């Protein structure tokens, strides 16, 4: 394997790992990505940035530019929003789902702690039922177990 092929393969692997591999690089028809080897249609981060630049700097219509970069109009507007708030790093894919144990707030943890004091042998399933009764939302008993064990480790 030649050095440039090995580099290309390593880059492709890195794009896959970071979630920045363009799902449809064959749809990128903008001349930048056809004529210049620096621009890589497989690099979704680069494609999104150049899409933003094409609209904001060059004044291209959103629908035309989005099509030339193999993306949708909603993708453009989403990219513009995250770029305005987070810069280039904002264009990188973010982890999906909740960022923290949002249901197990300080108030809920205090309630669970009080339950433990009052009933040391209480099962996690019953704790989950009590949280449902008191706060009106379901919490998985395993989530309670993990969080309470984590809290216990912090205090030891």
C-alpha positions in Angstrom: 0.0 0.0 0.0 1.4 3.4 -0.9 1.9 6.1 1.7 -1.0 8.3 0.3 -3.4 5.3 0.4 -2.4 4.5 4.0 -3.0 8.2 4.9 -6.4 8.1 3.1 -7.4 4.9 4.9 -6.3 6.4 8.3 -8.3 9.6 7.6 -11.3 7.5 6.6 -11.0 5.6 9.9 -10.7 8.8 11.9 -13.8 10.3 10.2 -15.8 7.2 11.0 -14.6 7.2 14.7 -15.4 10.9 15.2 -18.8 10.7 13.4 -17.7 13.2 10.8 -17.8 10.9 7.8 -20.2 12.5 5.2 -23.0 9.9 4.6 -23.2 10.9 0.9 -19.9 12.3 -0.4 -20.8 11.5 -3.9 -23.5 14.2 -3.8 -21.0 16.9 -3.1 -20.7 18.7 -6.5 -19.2 22.1 -5.4 -16.2 22.9 -7.6 -13.9 23.3 -4.5 -14.3 19.6 -3.8 -13.9 18.5 -7.4 -10.8 20.5 -8.3 -8.6 20.8 -5.2 -7.2 17.8 -3.4 -7.2 19.7 0.0 -11.0 19.6 0.1 -12.3 16.1 1.0 -16.0 15.5 0.3 -15.9 12.6 2.9 -15.1 15.1 5.7 -18.5 16.3 6.9 -17.0 19.0 9.1 -15.2 20.5 6.2 -18.2 20.2 3.9 -20.5 22.0 6.4 -18.0 24.8 7.0 -17.6 25.4 3.3 -21.4 25.3 2.9 -21.7 28.1 5.5 -18.9 30.1 3.8 -20.5 29.7 0.4 -23.8 31.1 1.7 -22.5 33.7 4.1 -19.4 35.0 2.2 -20.2 34.3 -1.4 -23.9 35.0 -1.1 -25.1 31.8 -2.7 -28.8 30.9 -2.2 -29.2 28.3 0.7 -31.1 25.8 -1.4 -28.5 25.9 -4.3 -25.5 25.7 -1.9 -27.0 22.9 0.2 -27.6 20.8 -2.9 -24.0 21.4 -4.1 -22.7 20.2 -0.8 -24.9 17.1 -0.6 -26.9 18.4 2.4 -30.4 19.6 3.0 -31.6 23.2 3.8 -32.5 22.2 7.4 -28.9 20.9 7.7 -27.6 24.3 6.6 -29.7 26.1 9.2 -28.7 23.7 12.0 -25.1 24.1 11.0 -25.4 27.9 11.0 -27.0 27.9 14.5 -24.3 25.7 16.1 -21.5 27.5 14.3 -22.8 30.9 15.6 -22.9 29.6 19.2 -20.0 27.1 19.2 -17.7 28.1 16.4 -16.0 25.4 14.4 -16.2 23.0 17.3 -20.0 23.4 17.2 -20.1 21.7 13.8 -18.6 18.5 15.3 -21.2 15.9 16.1 -22.4 16.0 19.7 -23.2 13.0 21.9 -26.9 12.3 21.6 -29.2 12.0 24.6 -29.1 13.4 28.1 -25.8 14.9 29.2 -26.3 13.9 32.9 -28.7 11.9 35.1 -31.3 14.7 34.7 -34.0 12.8 36.5 -31.9 12.2 39.6 -31.7 15.8 40.6 -30.5 17.0 44.0 -34.0 17.0 45.3 -34.7 13.4 44.2 -31.3 12.3 45.6 -32.2 13.9 48.9 -35.5 12.1 48.9 -33.8 8.8 48.2 -31.2 9.5 50.9 -34.1 10.1 53.4 -35.7 6.8 52.3 -32.5 5.0 52.9 -32.2 6.5 56.4 -35.8 5.6 57.2 -35.7 2.1 55.6 -32.1 0.8 55.3 -33.3 -2.4 53.6 -35.4 -0.8 51.0 -35.0 -2.3 47.5 -34.1 -0.2 44.4 -37.4 -1.2 42.7 -39.4 0.2 45.6 -37.3 3.4 45.6 -38.2 3.8 41.9 -41.9 3.3 42.8 -41.7 5.9 45.5 -40.0 8.4 43.1 -42.8 7.8 40.6 -45.4 8.5 43.3 -43.7 11.6 44.7 -42.3 13.3 41.6 -44.5 11.9 38.8 -41.9 10.4 36.6 -40.3 6.9 36.2 -36.7 6.2 37.1 -35.1 2.9 36.3 -34.1 1.1 39.5 -30.7 0.3 38.0 -30.1 4.1 37.5 -30.9 4.7 41.2 -28.5 1.9 42.2 -25.7 3.2 40.1 -26.1 6.8 41.3 -26.3 5.9 44.9 -23.2 3.7 44.7 -21.4 6.6 42.9 -22.5 9.0 45.7 -21.3 6.5 48.3 -17.9 6.2 46.6 -17.6 10.0 46.7 -18.1 10.1 50.4 -15.7 7.3 51.2 
